[in-house]
Amino acid sequence: MTTRSLYELYMAAAAAVREHDATCTTCSPDRRCPPGRRLYAELVRFQDDYLAQQRQRT
């Protein structure tokens, strides 16, 4: 089993949010449906973790 990097997880979460946003008639930039909120929260968490990792490397 291959372990995915934090960057790969971050990009996958971003793709999932884009895919959801393209098909969801309820979500908007200001309001999200429950599944949209979950996906967006996951994206934010991965983004924060990835950026923190990048700051540690410099």
The first five atom37 places (N, CA, C, CB, O) and aatype in JSON, in Angstrom:
{
  "aatype": [12, 16, 16, 1, 15, 10, 18, 6, 10, 18, 12, 0, 0, 0, 0, 0, 19, 1, 6, 8, 3, 0, 16, 4, 16, 16, 4, 15, 14, 3, 1, 1, 4, 14, 14, 7, 1, 1, 10, 18, 0, 6, 10, 19, 1, 13, 5, 3, 3, 18, 10, 0, 5, 5, 1, 5, 1, 16],
  "atom_mask": [
    [1, 1, 1, 1, 1],
    [1, 1, 1, 1, 1],
    [1, 1, 1, 1, 1],
    [1, 1, 1, 1, 1],
    [1, 1, 1, 1, 1],
    [1, 1, 1, 1, 1],
    [1, 1, 1, 1, 1],
    [1, 1, 1, 1, 1],
    [1, 1, 1, 1, 1],
    [1, 1, 1, 1, 1],
    [1, 1, 1, 1, 1],
    [1, 1, 1, 1, 1],
    [1, 1, 1, 1, 1],
    [1, 1, 1, 1, 1],
    [1, 1, 1, 1, 1],
    [1, 1, 1, 1, 1],
    [1, 1, 1, 1, 1],
    [1, 1, 1, 1, 1],
    [1, 1, 1, 1, 1],
    [1, 1, 1, 1, 1],
    [1, 1, 1, 1, 1],
    [1, 1, 1, 1, 1],
    [1, 1, 1, 1, 1],
    [1, 1, 1, 1, 1],
    [1, 1, 1, 1, 1],
    [1, 1, 1, 1, 1],
    [1, 1, 1, 1, 1],
    [1, 1, 1, 1, 1],
    [1, 1, 1, 1, 1],
    [1, 1, 1, 1, 1],
    [1, 1, 1, 1, 1],
    [1, 1, 1, 1, 1],
    [1, 1, 1, 1, 1],
    [1, 1, 1, 1, 1],
    [1, 1, 1, 1, 1],
    [1, 1, 1, 0, 1],
    [1, 1, 1, 1, 1],
    [1, 1, 1, 1, 1],
    [1, 1, 1, 1, 1],
    [1, 1, 1, 1, 1],
    [1, 1, 1, 1, 1],
    [1, 1, 1, 1, 1],
    [1, 1, 1, 1, 1],
    [1, 1, 1, 1, 1],
    [1, 1, 1, 1, 1],
    [1, 1, 1, 1, 1],
    [1, 1, 1, 1, 1],
    [1, 1, 1, 1, 1],
    [1, 1, 1, 1, 1],
    [1, 1, 1, 1, 1],
    [1, 1, 1, 1, 1],
    [1, 1, 1, 1, 1],
    [1, 1, 1, 1, 1],
    [1, 1, 1, 1, 1],
    [1, 1, 1, 1, 1],
    [1, 1, 1, 1, 1],
    [1, 1, 1, 1, 1],
    [1, 1, 1, 1, 1]
  ],
  "atom_positions": [
    [[0.84, -1.18, 0.0], [0.0, 0.0, 0.0], [0.88, 1.24, 0.0], [-0.95, 0.0, 1.21], [1.82, 1.34, 0.79]],
    [[0.58, 2.18, -0.88], [1.36, 3.4, -1.0], [0.75, 4.49, -0.13], [1.43, 3.85, -2.47], [-0.46, 4.71, -0.15]],
    [[1.59, 5.15, 0.62], [1.15, 6.25, 1.45], [1.15, 7.53, 0.63], [2.05, 6.4, 2.7], [2.14, 7.86, -0.02]],
    [[0.05, 8.23, 0.66], [-0.06, 9.47, -0.1], [0.57, 10.61, 0.7], [-1.54, 9.79, -0.43], [0.44, 10.68, 1.92]],
    [[1.24, 11.5, -0.02], [1.86, 12.65, 0.63], [0.79, 13.65, 1.05], [2.89, 13.32, -0.31], [-0.34, 13.61, 0.57]],
    [[1.17, 14.53, 1.94], [0.25, 15.57, 2.39], [-0.18, 16.43, 1.2], [0.91, 16.45, 3.48], [-1.34, 16.84, 1.12]],
    [[0.74, 16.71, 0.29], [0.39, 17.49, -0.9], [-0.66, 16.77, -1.74], [1.65, 17.77, -1.74], [-1.61, 17.39, -2.22]],
    [[-0.5, 15.46, -1.92], [-1.48, 14.68, -2.69], [-2.85, 14.69, -2.01], [-0.99, 13.23, -2.87], [-3.87, 14.79, -2.69]],
    [[-2.88, 14.58, -0.71], [-4.14, 14.63, 0.03], [-4.79, 16.01, -0.12], [-3.9, 14.31, 1.52], [-6.0, 16.11, -0.31]],
    [[-3.99, 17.04, -0.05], [-4.46, 18.42, -0.2], [-5.06, 18.62, -1.59], [-3.3, 19.42, 0.03], [-6.15, 19.18, -1.72]],
    [[-4.37, 18.16, -2.63], [-4.86, 18.31, -4.0], [-6.11, 17.46, -4.25], [-3.76, 17.93, -5.0], [-7.01, 17.88, -4.98]],
    [[-6.17, 16.29, -3.65], [-7.36, 15.44, -3.79], [-8.56, 16.09, -3.11], [-7.1, 14.03, -3.19], [-9.68, 16.04, -3.63]],
    [[-8.34, 16.7, -1.97], [-9.42, 17.4, -1.28], [-9.9, 18.59, -2.09], [-8.97, 17.86, 0.12], [-11.1, 18.86, -2.17]],
    [[-8.97, 19.32, -2.71], [-9.35, 20.46, -3.56], [-10.17, 19.98, -4.75], [-8.09, 21.22, -4.05], [-11.16, 20.61, -5.12]],
    [[-9.76, 18.88, -5.35], [-10.5, 18.32, -6.49], [-11.9, 17.88, -6.06], [-9.74, 17.14, -7.1], [-12.86, 18.07, -6.8]],
    [[-12.02, 17.29, -4.88], [-13.32, 16.84, -4.38], [-14.26, 18.04, -4.17], [-13.16, 16.05, -3.06], [-15.45, 17.96, -4.48]],
    [[-13.73, 19.13, -3.65], [-14.54, 20.34, -3.45], [-14.98, 20.89, -4.8], [-13.76, 21.41, -2.65], [-16.14, 21.25, -4.98]],
    [[-14.06, 20.97, -5.76], [-14.41, 21.47, -7.1], [-15.48, 20.6, -7.75], [-13.16, 21.53, -8.01], [-16.44, 21.1, -8.34]],
    [[-15.32, 19.28, -7.63], [-16.29, 18.36, -8.21], [-17.66, 18.53, -7.56], [-15.81, 16.91, -8.07], [-18.69, 18.56, -8.25]],
    [[-17.67, 18.63, -6.25], [-18.93, 18.82, -5.53], [-19.58, 20.14, -5.94], [-18.69, 18.78, -4.0], [-20.77, 20.19, -6.23]],
    [[-18.79, 21.21, -5.96], [-19.32, 22.53, -6.31], [-19.91, 22.56, -7.72], [-18.23, 23.58, -6.18], [-20.87, 23.29, -7.98]],
    [[-19.34, 21.78, -8.62], [-19.81, 21.77, -10.0], [-21.17, 21.09, -10.14], [-18.8, 21.07, -10.89], [-21.89, 21.35, -11.1]],
    [[-21.52, 20.24, -9.2], [-22.77, 19.49, -9.33], [-23.82, 19.84, -8.29], [-22.48, 18.03, -9.25], [-25.0, 19.52, -8.47]],
    [[-23.43, 20.49, -7.21], [-24.37, 20.79, -6.13], [-25.14, 22.07, -6.44], [-23.62, 20.92, -4.79], [-24.54, 23.11, -6.72]],
    [[-26.45, 21.99, -6.38], [-27.28, 23.17, -6.64], [-27.53, 23.98, -5.38], [-28.62, 22.75, -7.25], [-28.1, 25.07, -5.45]],
    [[-27.12, 23.46, -4.24], [-27.35, 24.13, -2.96], [-26.16, 25.0, -2.54], [-27.64, 23.1, -1.88], [-26.34, 26.06, -1.95]],
    [[-24.97, 24.56, -2.84], [-23.77, 25.25, -2.38], [-23.52, 26.54, -3.14], [-22.55, 24.33, -2.51], [-23.82, 26.66, -4.33]],
    [[-22.98, 27.5, -2.43], [-22.51, 28.76, -2.99], [-21.25, 29.13, -2.22], [-23.62, 29.9, -2.91], [-20.93, 28.48, -1.23]],
    [[-20.52, 30.16, -2.64], [-19.33, 30.55, -1.88], [-19.64, 30.93, -0.43], [-18.64, 31.72, -2.57], [-18.78, 30.82, 0.45]],
    [[-20.87, 31.37, -0.17], [-21.24, 31.81, 1.18], [-21.92, 30.74, 2.02], [-22.14, 32.99, 1.08], [-21.86, 30.79, 3.25]],
    [[-22.56, 29.77, 1.38], [-23.29, 28.72, 2.1], [-23.01, 27.37, 1.46], [-24.81, 29.01, 2.12], [-22.93, 27.26, 0.24]],
    [[-22.87, 26.37, 2.29], [-22.59, 25.02, 1.8], [-23.57, 24.05, 2.43], [-21.13, 24.6, 2.11], [-23.99, 24.21, 3.57]],
    [[-23.92, 23.04, 1.65], [-24.76, 21.95, 2.18], [-23.89, 21.13, 3.14], [-25.34, 21.06, 1.01], [-22.67, 21.29, 3.15]],
    [[-24.5, 20.25, 3.95], [-23.7, 19.46, 4.9], [-22.54, 18.68, 4.26], [-24.6, 18.5, 5.62], [-21.43, 18.74, 4.78]],
    [[-22.76, 17.96, 3.14], [-21.61, 17.28, 2.54], [-20.56, 18.27, 2.01], [-22.08, 16.36, 1.4], [-19.36, 18.01, 2.08]],
    [[-21.02, 19.4, 1.5], [-20.1, 20.42, 1.01], [-19.28, 21.02, 2.14], [0.0, 0.0, 0.0], [-18.09, 21.31, 1.97]],
    [[-19.91, 21.22, 3.3], [-19.18, 21.73, 4.48], [-18.11, 20.75, 4.9], [-20.14, 22.0, 5.65], [-16.99, 21.15, 5.23]],
    [[-18.45, 19.46, 4.9], [-17.47, 18.44, 5.3], [-16.28, 18.43, 4.34], [-18.13, 17.04, 5.34], [-15.12, 18.41, 4.78]],
    [[-16.56, 18.45, 3.04], [-15.48, 18.46, 2.05], [-14.62, 19.71, 2.17], [-16.05, 18.36, 0.64], [-13.39, 19.63, 2.11]],
    [[-15.26, 20.87, 2.35], [-14.52, 22.11, 2.45], [-13.68, 22.15, 3.73], [-15.48, 23.31, 2.41], [-12.55, 22.64, 3.71]],
    [[-14.23, 21.65, 4.82], [-13.47, 21.61, 6.09], [-12.24, 20.72, 5.94], [-14.36, 21.09, 7.24], [-11.17, 21.04, 6.46]],
    [[-12.4, 19.61, 5.24], [-11.26, 18.72, 5.01], [-10.19, 19.43, 4.16], [-11.72, 17.41, 4.31], [-9.0, 19.32, 4.44]],
    [[-10.63, 20.15, 3.14], [-9.69, 20.91, 2.3], [-8.94, 21.93, 3.15], [-10.44, 21.62, 1.15], [-7.71, 22.03, 3.05]],
    [[-9.64, 22.67, 3.96], [-9.01, 23.69, 4.8], [-7.98, 23.06, 5.74], [-10.06, 24.47, 5.62], [-6.89, 23.59, 5.92]],
    [[-8.34, 21.92, 6.33], [-7.42, 21.24, 7.25], [-6.15, 20.79, 6.52], [-8.11, 20.02, 7.89], [-5.05, 21.01, 7.02]],
    [[-6.31, 20.17, 5.34], [-5.14, 19.75, 4.59], [-4.31, 20.94, 4.12], [-5.56, 18.9, 3.39], [-3.08, 20.89, 4.12]],
    [[-4.98, 22.01, 3.72], [-4.25, 23.2, 3.28], [-3.44, 23.78, 4.44], [-5.24, 24.26, 2.73], [-2.27, 24.12, 4.27]],
    [[-4.06, 23.91, 5.6], [-3.34, 24.43, 6.77], [-2.15, 23.55, 7.13], [-4.29, 24.55, 7.97], [-1.06, 24.06, 7.42]],
    [[-2.35, 22.23, 7.12], [-1.27, 21.3, 7.44], [-0.14, 21.39, 6.42], [-1.8, 19.87, 7.52], [1.03, 21.39, 6.78]],
    [[-0.5, 21.47, 5.15], [0.5, 21.54, 4.09], [1.3, 22.85, 4.19], [-0.17, 21.43, 2.7], [2.53, 22.83, 4.09]],
    [[0.62, 23.96, 4.39], [1.33, 25.24, 4.5], [2.22, 25.28, 5.74], [0.33, 26.39, 4.54], [3.31, 25.85, 5.7]],
    [[1.77, 24.69, 6.84], [2.61, 24.62, 8.04], [3.86, 23.79, 7.77], [1.82, 24.02, 9.23], [4.95, 24.13, 8.21]],
    [[3.68, 22.69, 7.04], [4.82, 21.85, 6.67], [5.82, 22.64, 5.81], [4.34, 20.58, 5.91], [7.03, 22.52, 5.99]],
    [[5.3, 23.43, 4.88], [6.17, 24.21, 4.02], [6.93, 25.27, 4.8], [5.36, 24.86, 2.92], [8.1, 25.54, 4.53]],
    [[6.26, 25.88, 5.78], [6.93, 26.9, 6.6], [8.07, 26.28, 7.41], [5.92, 27.58, 7.55], [9.1, 26.91, 7.62]],
    [[7.89, 25.04, 7.87], [8.92, 24.37, 8.66], [10.15, 24.06, 7.81], [8.37, 23.08, 9.27], [11.26, 24.0, 8.34]],
    [[9.97, 23.87, 6.52], [11.08, 23.52, 5.64], [11.96, 24.72, 5.3], [10.55, 22.9, 4.36], [13.1, 24.55, 4.88]],
    [[11.44, 25.92, 5.48], [12.25, 27.1, 5.11], [12.93, 27.69, 6.3], [11.39, 28.16, 4.46], [13.64, 28.68, 6.17]]
  ]
}
